[in-house]
Amino acid sequence: MIMKLDKTKIAIFRGKEIRKVVYKNEWWFSVIDVVEALTGTDRPRKYWNDLKTKLIKEGYSEVSEKIGQLKLKATDGKFYDTDCANTETIFRIIQTIPSPKAEPFKRWLARVGYERIQEIEDPELATKRTRALYKAKGYSDAWIEKRMRGIEIRETLTDEWQKREVGGDREYAILTAEISKATFGMTPSEYKKFKNLKRENLRDHMNDLELIFSMLGEASTTEIAKNKDTQGFDQNKKTAQEGGTVAGNARRELEQKSGRKVSSKENYLLLKERQKTKAKS
């Protein structure tokens, strides 16, 4: 079954990333990610396929029937249909996996579900938790402020695209690539290669200036779309190029006057590695 999605997020269980998405006001989790976190297998997709076959043979076909095909972002930055399940079904799947991590994982899932209920009642809690997560990872307060502002600007832009009949995640990704190309001379996938990133979120590895110019490109695109009242994918593609060009021109002017490139190969992984090395010496 294919279902309409709310915003996707990444949850973390003991250092393992678990992709999740809101559907009908509850979290649905990537089954593959859960399997990988519990088993440590380097072939989680095959493990899940074998487990699914076993469940059906044992008469638990209702588990398969409750699996939803939801579009989640993969390591290449694109969105693919992915087996997902709500908390109740994930609990049933966990029961079939022999793993000492099962019990703490169940408690973790229960806590995540409870936090979702809290966030529905008080949306500010979601923002607070995101800030706390970045803080726990070692990001500075100044960087976190920019990152949170960038998230807000991004959500404003995608809300605007939705109003203007831009069709879903695939077209959002294309328009985002147009903004990035005009701003930095690189699409997001090219930028990730430039920074030597794989599955990681690109913006979590941007420095202050990179975040600022990303925000400028997206905020400019939103403003142009509103003022020109652009409709549909083609008109908004042109607007994305124009908005990105505003940021790209500003970036080039800064580079010319400062004598230094804005785009950096530096990423958060390298920063953390240097911090560890420094602490040991």
C-alpha positions in Angstrom: 0.0 0.0 0.0 1.2 3.5 -0.9 0.4 6.2 1.6 0.5 10.0 1.9 3.4 11.0 4.2 4.1 13.7 6.6 7.7 14.9 7.2 10.4 12.3 7.5 13.0 12.3 10.2 15.9 10.3 11.5 15.8 8.7 15.0 18.8 7.3 16.7 19.0 4.1 18.8 22.5 3.6 20.3 24.3 5.2 17.4 22.2 3.5 14.7 20.0 5.6 12.5 16.4 4.6 12.2 14.4 6.3 9.4 10.8 7.2 10.5 7.8 9.0 9.1 4.6 10.4 10.5 1.5 8.8 9.1 -2.0 9.3 10.7 -0.3 11.0 13.7 2.0 8.1 14.6 5.5 7.1 13.7 6.1 4.4 11.1 9.7 3.0 11.1 11.9 1.6 8.4 11.9 -2.2 9.0 15.3 -2.6 7.3 16.8 0.0 9.7 15.3 -1.8 12.7 16.6 -5.1 11.6 20.1 -3.7 11.0 20.1 -2.0 14.5 19.0 -5.2 16.2 21.1 -7.8 14.4 24.2 -5.9 13.2 23.9 -7.7 9.9 25.5 -6.1 6.8 22.7 -7.5 4.7 19.6 -6.3 6.5 17.4 -6.4 3.4 18.1 -10.1 2.8 17.6 -10.8 6.6 14.2 -9.1 6.5 13.1 -10.9 3.3 14.0 -14.3 4.9 12.2 -13.3 8.1 9.1 -12.2 6.2 9.0 -15.5 4.4 9.4 -17.3 7.8 6.6 -15.3 9.3 4.2 -16.1 6.5 5.1 -19.9 6.7 4.4 -19.8 10.4 1.0 -18.3 9.9 1.7 -14.7 10.7 0.6 -13.3 7.4 -1.1 -10.4 9.2 2.4 -8.9 9.9 3.1 -8.7 6.2 -0.3 -7.2 5.6 0.5 -4.4 8.0 3.7 -3.4 6.3 3.4 -0.2 4.4 5.5 0.9 1.4 6.5 4.5 2.3 9.0 6.7 0.5 12.1 7.3 2.6 15.4 8.9 1.7 18.2 6.4 0.9 22.0 6.8 1.1 22.1 8.2 -2.4 19.8 11.1 -1.4 16.9 9.8 -3.4 13.5 8.6 -2.1 12.5 5.0 -2.6 9.5 2.8 -1.5 10.6 1.2 1.8 9.0 -1.4 4.0 7.7 0.5 7.1 5.6 -0.5 10.1 4.0 1.3 13.0 5.1 0.7 16.6 2.6 -2.2 17.2 3.8 -4.1 14.1 7.5 -3.4 14.8 7.0 -4.9 18.3 5.7 -8.1 16.7 8.7 -8.2 14.3 11.1 -7.7 17.1 9.7 -10.7 18.9 10.8 -12.9 16.1 14.4 -11.6 16.1 16.8 -13.4 18.5 18.7 -10.4 19.8 19.8 -9.2 23.3 19.0 -5.7 22.1 15.3 -6.5 21.8 14.1 -5.3 25.2 16.0 -1.9 25.2 14.8 -1.4 21.7 11.1 -2.0 22.8 11.6 0.6 25.5 13.1 3.0 23.1 10.2 2.6 20.6 7.7 3.2 23.4 9.5 6.4 24.4 9.6 7.6 20.8 5.9 6.9 20.5 5.1 8.8 23.7 7.3 11.8 22.5 5.2 11.9 19.3 2.0 12.3 21.3 3.7 15.1 23.3 4.8 16.8 20.1 1.3 16.8 18.7 0.0 18.5 21.8 3.0 20.9 22.0 4.8 21.3 18.6 7.6 23.3 20.3 8.8 20.1 21.9 9.9 18.8 18.6 12.1 21.8 18.0 13.5 21.5 21.6 14.4 17.9 21.1 16.1 18.6 17.7 18.2 21.3 19.4 19.1 18.9 22.2 20.1 16.2 19.8 22.5 18.5 17.9 23.9 19.8 21.3 24.5 16.2 22.3 26.4 15.6 19.1 28.8 18.4 20.0 27.6 21.2 17.7 28.0 24.8 18.9 25.0 26.9 20.0 25.7 29.4 17.1 25.7 26.6 14.5 22.5 25.1 16.0 20.7 28.4 15.7 21.5 28.6 12.0 20.6 25.0 11.4 17.2 25.4 13.1 16.6 28.6 11.2 17.5 26.7 8.0 15.0 24.0 8.8 12.3 26.6 9.2 13.1 28.3 5.9 13.2 24.9 4.2 9.7 24.0 5.5 8.3 27.4 4.5 9.6 26.7 0.9 8.2 23.2 0.7 4.8 24.5 2.0 4.9 27.2 -0.7 5.6 24.5 -3.4 2.7 22.4 -2.1 0.4 25.4 -2.5 1.7 26.0 -6.0 0.9 22.5 -7.3 4.5 21.1 -7.2 4.1 17.4 -7.2 5.7 15.8 -4.2 9.1 14.6 -3.0 10.6 13.8 -6.5 9.8 17.3 -7.9 10.9 18.9 -4.6 14.3 17.1 -5.0 14.7 18.4 -8.6 13.9 22.0 -7.5 16.2 21.7 -4.6 19.0 20.6 -6.9 18.3 23.6 -9.1 18.7 26.0 -6.1 21.9 24.3 -4.9 23.4 24.3 -8.4 22.8 28.0 -8.8 24.0 28.7 -5.3 27.1 26.6 -5.0 27.7 25.3 -8.5 26.9 21.8 -7.3 23.7 19.7 -6.8 23.2 18.2 -3.3 24.5 14.8 -4.5 27.6 16.4 -6.0 28.1 18.4 -2.8 28.0 15.3 -0.7 30.7 13.7 -2.9 32.7 16.9 -2.6 32.5 16.6 1.2 33.1 12.8 1.1 29.7 12.0 2.6 27.5 9.0 2.0 24.3 8.5 4.0 24.8 11.6 6.2 22.5 14.7 5.9 24.5 17.2 3.9 23.3 20.3 5.9 24.4 18.7 9.1 28.0 18.9 7.7 27.9 22.5 6.4 29.8 25.3 8.1 28.2 28.6 9.0 28.6 30.3 5.6 27.4 27.3 3.7 24.2 27.2 5.9 23.7 30.9 5.4 23.9 30.8 1.6 21.6 27.7 1.6 19.1 29.7 3.5 19.5 32.7 1.2 18.8 30.5 -1.9 15.7 28.9 -0.4 14.3 32.1 1.1 14.9 34.0 -2.2 13.1 31.2 -4.1 10.1 31.5 -1.7 9.9 35.2 -2.1 10.1 35.1 -5.9 7.5 32.4 -6.0 5.1 34.4 -3.9 5.6 37.7 -5.8 5.3 36.1 -9.2 2.6 33.7 -8.1 4.3 30.9 -10.0 2.2 27.7 -10.5 3.2 24.2 -11.4 6.6 22.5 -11.7 8.0 24.3 -14.8 7.3 27.8 -13.5 8.7 26.9 -10.1 11.8 25.3 -11.6 12.6 28.7 -13.2 12.0 30.4 -9.9 14.3 27.9 -8.1 17.0 28.8 -10.6 16.4 32.5 -10.0 16.4 32.2 -6.2 19.6 30.1 -6.3 21.2 32.7 -8.5 20.5 35.4 -6.0 22.5 33.4 -3.4 25.1 32.4 -6.0 25.9 36.0 -7.0 26.2 36.9 -3.3 28.5 33.9 -2.7 30.8 34.8 -5.6 31.0 38.5 -4.5 32.0 37.4 -1.0 34.6 35.0 -2.4 36.0 37.7 -4.6 36.3 40.2 -1.7 37.5 37.7 0.9 39.8 35.7 -1.3 38.4 32.5 0.1 35.9 29.9 -1.2 32.6 29.4 0.7 32.2 25.7 -0.2 34.5 23.6 2.0 35.4 19.9 1.9 35.3 20.0 5.7 32.5 18.0 7.3 31.4 17.3 10.9 33.0 13.8 10.8 36.4 15.3 10.1 35.9 17.9 12.8 35.0 15.2 15.4 38.0 13.2 14.4 40.3 16.2 14.9 38.7 16.9 18.3 39.4 13.3 19.4 43.0 13.4 18.2 43.5 16.8 20.0 42.0 15.3 23.2 44.4 12.3 23.1 47.5 14.5 22.5 
